[in-house]
Amino acid sequence: MLRVAVIGSGPSGVYTAQSLVEQEAVPDVEVYVLDRLPCPYGLVRYGVAPDHEKIKSLQGNLRTVLEHPRVHFLGNVEVGTPGLGAAELREIFHAVVFCVGAATDRHLGIPGEDLPGSRSATEFVAWYSAHPDAAAAHFALEARSAVVIGVGNVAVDVARILARGAAELAGTDMPQGALGALADSRVEDVWMVGRRGPSQAKFTTKELRELGSLPGTEVLVRPEELALDPAYADPGGLPAVARRNIEVLRGWAERPVAKGSAGTAPLRRIHLRFFLRPVEMTGDAASGVRAVRFERTAPDGRGGVTGTGEYEDIAAQLVLRSVGYRGTPQAGLPFDEAHGTVPHRAGRVLRDGDVFPGVYVAGWIKRGPSGVIGTNRPCAKETAASLLEDAATLARRETADDPVAALREAGQSPVPWSGWLAIESAEAEWGRRLGRGTVKLPDWERLLEAAHVVG
C-alpha cells in the first residue's frame, strides 16, 4: 500500500486525493488528507460568501471524495510545528503533497494603511465565514462610508455583503455574531475602486451582475471613467468575460440614478470607480481612518497605468484592501520569495534545482493565486501523475505502520471524519436553537468540543 499525505483539504487537496485513488495504474494508494482546521473543504467553507449557495454546494462533490474508502480525513493536524515538518512526514508516509494555498494577503504599502479601520478583505471574509482564527475579530460597522480597494471577485463579495440586508442573510450559515453586526450596520456608501480600467478588472460577470440585483441598493458608475479605457468604445477584441463586464457596466452608467421617495429609508449605494490608485490613508490613531487619497491614473499604452498628478479623496471610516494573495514559506520546503510559491517541476518539489524525493505541491502554493476553483483539477492531476510515475521508488521506503498513531506521537490530536460529522450535527442543532438553518460554530473551543477532542 502506497501511503500519501495530502496537506490541505480544499479543492486542490481533495482533487489531488481523487486523482490518486481513482486511477487504475497504481491500485493500492491510500491517501490521508491532513488539515490544520478540524473542518474540511478549505476556502469552499471559509472563503466562498455565505449567500453563494450554488458554489458552496461544491462541498457535496468534495465530500464524496473524502468518504472514499481509501481516503482518510484528519483535521486539527498542524504541519510545520516542531516535530512535524516535511522530513517527519516523510518518515510516516511514502509521499507528501502540499496543497496549502496562498495564506496571506498583499499589502498596499502606503502611509496610513495601519490606521484603525483599515483592514484586509481576508480578515473580513474570515469573520463573516466563521473561520476559527477570526473568532476574536470585530467589525462593528458604524461606518457610513466603506472603501474596498480592488476589483476582483473577493472585492465584489465584500461589497455585496456590506450592502446586503441582514434579513437576506439570515437563511445562510453565517455566524450569529456577524449577522447581528450586519443588522446594526450603518454603512450607506460602498466604494469599490480599481487602479486600472474596467476591461482589466478581475471580477467575473455573474458576480458583477449580482450587485445590480440587491434590494434597496443602487450601483453607480461614472461614464467618463469607463470612457478612459481604450477598449471601452469597441470591446469586440476583448476576452468574453471582459466584454460582458463592459456591457454590464455600460448599462449601469447609462441608466438614470434612482431617487428615494420622501419618508423612505435612503438607498444604499455601491460606487464602482476606475483609474484611481491609492496613495495614502488619512486619519489618526484615536479616531481611525477618515479618508483614502487616490491619484488619478491613465492608460500607459502597454497594458498598465501611469499617475497623472491629480488627486481625489474619498471619505471612509472602513477600508478593506483586496489586492491579491501570497503564499508563505512551508517548514522544510524551499521557497521562491519573488513569486510566493514552492519551486517545482510538474509538481515535484525542487531543492537547489534537484528533485526533493517524495515531496510534491499542487494548487496555489504550486502555481500562485490564479484561476477559479475548477483550475485546481488539472493542476492536481499533473501532480498526481508525477507522484504515480515515482510510485515504484517511493513504495520501497519504510514508513509508519499506523499513520494516525504516528501523528499522535508527534503531538497532534487528529479529528477524524467522524469528528467532522459531529461538528456538522452540532452546527445544525445550533441553527435550530437560533431559529435558523445550519449556523457555523465560530471558534476553536466549540469546534473541538463538538468533535469530542478534549484539552
N, C-alpha and C positions, 0 to 999 in steps of 0.2 A: 504494500500500500504506500503510494507516494503522498505524504502529508504536506500540505501547503498552508501557510498562514497568509491571509489577506488582511492588511491593516486598513480599516475603514469600511463602513457598511453603507455608504452612499451608493449612488448609481454606478460609479466606476468600480468600486469594490465588488458589488453584487454581480455586475456584468462580467467581471473577471472570474468570479466563482462559477457563474453559469457556463462560461466558455470552457472552464476546466472540467466540470463534471458531466457536461452534455456531449462532449466529443467522444469518439469511439476508438481513436488510435491508441490511447493510453487509458484502459478501462478502470484501473484501480487508483483513482485520485480521490483523496479526502481533503476537504477544504475547511479550515477554521477561520471564520470571519471575526476578527477582533476589532472592537471599537472602544474608545475612551469613555463614551457615554453608555448608560445602561439600556438605551433605546436605539433601535436600528434606523436605517434609511437616510442618515446624514442630512443633506440640505433639502431633501424632499420633505422631511419632517420639520426641519429647523430653518429653512430658507425660503420655501415656497409660501407666499402670502396665504393666510387662513381663508380668504374668500376665493381662492383659486382652487375650487374643489376638484375640477377635472384633472388638473396637473397633480394634485395631492393623491388622486386615485391611483397614480402610478405605484403607490405603496403596495397595492394588491399584486402587481407583477413582481416587485422585488420580494414580497413575502413568499410567493411561490418558490422562488429560488432558495430562500433561506430555510424553507421547510423541506428541501430535498434531503433524502436520507444520508447523503454523503457530504452535506454542508451543515456546519455547526456554528451558530451564532454565539459569541461570548462577549457580552458588554462589560463595562466597568474595568477594562484592561487598558492600562496606560503605558503604551510603548514609549520608551525614551527615559523612563525613570531609572534610577540606579538599579542595575541587575536585570534590566530588560531592554537592551538595545538590539541593534541588528545582529551583533555577534552572539548574544544569548539566545535570540530567536532561532538562529541557525543551528544551535545545539538541540533545540526542541523540535524543529520542523526541517524537512528536506529543502524547502524553498520558502522565501518570504516575498510578498508583493506589497509594496507601499502604495496605497490609494488614498492619501491623506488630504488631497485638495490643496487649496491656497488659503491659509488660515488667517491672514491678516489683511487689513485694508490699507490702501495707499493714502498718504497724506498730501496736502496741498503745498506745504512748506511756505506759508505766507504769514506775515505778522498778525497776531490776534487769534490764530487758529486754536489756541488752547484756552481761550476765554470760556467761562461758564456759559452753557447754552450752545456751544459748538461741539458737535458730536459726530461720530461716524454713522452712516446709514447701517453699517453692520451691527452696531450696538442697538439701534432702533429695531431692526428686523429680529435680532435675538430676543429683545424684550417682548415684542408682540407675538413671537413664536414660542415663548416659554422655554427658551434654552436655559438649562440649569445654571450655566455660568453667568447668566444675566439676572439671576434671581434678586440681586441687590440693586439692580439698575432702577432708575426712577425718571420718568418723563411726565411731569405734571401738566404740560401743555397749556400753561397760562398765556402763552404767546398769541398775539393777534396775527402776526406775520411770520411765516416759516420759509426759509430758503433751502432748497435741495439742489446741491451742486452736482451736476451730472445729467446725462440724457440717455441712460441705458435702462434696461428693464427693472433693475433694482430701484433706480430713481423713480420710475413710474409707479412701482409698488408702494414706495414710501409716500409719494404724493397722494396716491389714491386712498391709502389707509388714513392719512391725515384729513382728507376731505370727506371720507365716507362716514355716515352717521353710525353711532354705536348700535342702534336698533337693527341695522342691516347686518351687523357682525355678530349679533347675539347667537345666531344659529351655527356659528363656526366653532372650532376648538380653541379659539383664542383664550388665553388665561384670564381669569376673572379680574385681576388687578389691572391689566392693560385695557380690558373692556371698560372698566369703571373710569379710568383716566380719559379714554376717548369720549365717554359720555359727558364728562365735565370739560372737554376741550373748548377753548375759546378761539381756536385758530379760524380765521376768516379768509386769509390770503395765503396761498401756497405758490411759491415761485420755483419753477424748475428751470435751471439755467445751464446752457452749454457754451463752451468757448468756440465751437465751430458751428457750421450751418446745419440745416435740417437734413440735407442729403447725407450727412456724415454721422447722424445720431445713431446710437446702437440699439434703441428700443425696437421691438417688433410691432407690426401693425395691429395685431389683435390686442396687445396690451395698451397701445396708444389709444385705440378706439374706446376702450373701457372708460377712459377719463371723461369722454363726452356723454356717457350714459349714467353718470352718478346723479341721483336725485338731489335737487337743490343746489347744484354746482354748475357754474359757468366756466368754460375753458376759453381763455383769451390768448390770441396770437396776433402779433403785430405784422401786418403785411410788408412793411418796409424792411423788417429784419429777414423775412423769408426771401424777399427780392434780392438781398445781398448775395445769396447763394448762386453761383454761376449755373448750377444745374436746375434751379427752380423754374425758370421760364420754359425749359424744354427738358423734362426729366426722362425722356424716352430712352436715353442711353444708360440709365442707372440700373443696378440690380433690382429685381422685382420688389423686394421689401422696401428699399429706399423710395422707389417710385410710388408705391402705395402709401407710404408715410407722408410724402409730399401732397398727395391727393387729399388725405385726411386733414392735414394742416391747412391746405388751401381752402377747404370747405369751412373750417372754423374761422379763418381770417376774413372770409367774405360775408359771413352772416352778421346780422345786427347784434349788438350787445343786449343781453336780457336786462329788463328793468323790474325790480321788485315793486309790487304794488304797496300802497300805503297800508301800514299796520301789519305787514308780513315780516317775518324774520329776514335779515339780509342774506342774499345769496353768498355761498362760499365761492371763491374764485381760484382757479388754477391758471397761473400765468406761465406760458411757455415762452422762454426767451432764448435767443441765439446770438452768437458772435459777441459774447461777454466773458471775459477772463477774470477770475477773482484775484485780486492783488492784496487785499487787506480786510481784516475784520476789525471793526471799531467797537469800543465799549470799555469796561473796566472790570476788575476782579470782583468788585462789590455787586454791581448791577448786572454783570454779564454782557454778552454780545448785544449790540444795538443796531448794527447795520453791516452790510457787506459792500465793500467798494469793488467795482468791476471796471476793467478797462475794455473799451470797445475794440474789437478785433476786425480784421478784414481778410478775405482770402488772399493767400500769397501766390496763387497760380501753380503751386506744386502740391496741392492737397492739404496744406497746413494753413495757419493763420499768422498774422503779424499784428502787433499792437499799433493803435492809431494815436495814442496820447490823449484820447477823450475818455472821461470817466463818468460813472454813474453810481450813485449809492442807492441800495435797496434796503429799506428798514427791515429788520428781522430780530426777533428775540429767541429764535431757534434756528440753527443752521445744521444741516445734515449733509456731509460730504459723501458722494457716491461716485468715486473716480477710479474704481478698479480694485482688484485683489492682488495679493502676492504670496507666493509660497514661502515657507520658513524652513530653516535647516532641520534635518532629522538626525537624531543621535546615531552616530556611527556611519552615516552616509556622506558621500561627497555632495557639494552644493555649488551651484552656479549662481553667484550673487547677482550678476548682471541681469539674469533672466528669472530668478526666483524659482529655479527648477533643479532637479537632480539630473546630472549628465547620464545619458543612456544611449544604447543602440538597439532600436526596435524593442524597447522595454527592458533590456538587460542593463543594469547599472554599471557605469564605467568609473573606475577609481584609478586616477593617474593615467587615463587612457586605456586601461585594461579592464576586461570584464570582471566584475565582482561576483564570484561564483555563487549562484543560488539566491541572488538578490535582484529584485525587479521593481519596476514602477509602472503605474497606469493612472490616467486621469490628469487633473490639473498639475500635480507635482511632476508629471512627466512632460506635458506639453505647454503648460502655462494656462492662465484662466481664460479660456476661449471656448466658443461653441455653446450649444444648448445641451440639455440632458442626454438627448439621443446621440450626441457626438461621442459620448463615452463608450458606446457599444463597439464601434470599430477599433477604437483605441485599446480597449480591454482585450479584444480578440487578437490584436497584434502581439500584445504582451503575453497572453496565454499561449499563443503559438510558439513564441520564443522559449517559454518555460518548458513546453511539451517536447520541443526539439532537444532540450537538455535533460529530459526525464531519466534516461538510462544512467547518465553520470550522477545525477542528483540522488537517485534511489540507492546508490551504493553506500551512502553515508549512514553512520549510526545516529539515530535520534532517540528522543524520549519515547518510552513505551506508552505513556499516558500524558498527552499534552496538557490536559486540564490540571492534573496533579502537578506537573512541572511549572505551570503558571502560578499555581498557589504557592509552591515552594519559592517562587521568585517574588513573593509578597503581594500578589494580586488576589482579588476576590471576584472571580468572574460571575457575571449574571448570564445564565443560560437562556435559551429560548423560552423555557417555562417561566423564567423570571420576567421576561418581556411580556408574556401573555398575562401575567399577574398585574403588571403595570397597566396594560390595556383595560383590564377589568376594573381596576381602581379608578382610572380616568372616566370610564363610563359611569361608575357609581357616583363620582364627584359631580359629574354633569347632571345626573338625576337629582342630586340634592340641591343643586342650584337652579333647577327648573330649566335646564338647557340640554343639548345633546352632549356628546363626549367633550370634556374640557381637559386640557393638558395640565398635568401636575408641573409646577414651575420651578421646583428646587431639588437639589440633590437629596436632601434628607427624605423627602416624601417619596421620591422615585425609588430610592434604595430600600426604604421601608416597605413599599408596595411589592418590590421584587424579593422581599424576605432576606435582604442582606443586612446583617447586624454588625454595628460597630465600624 
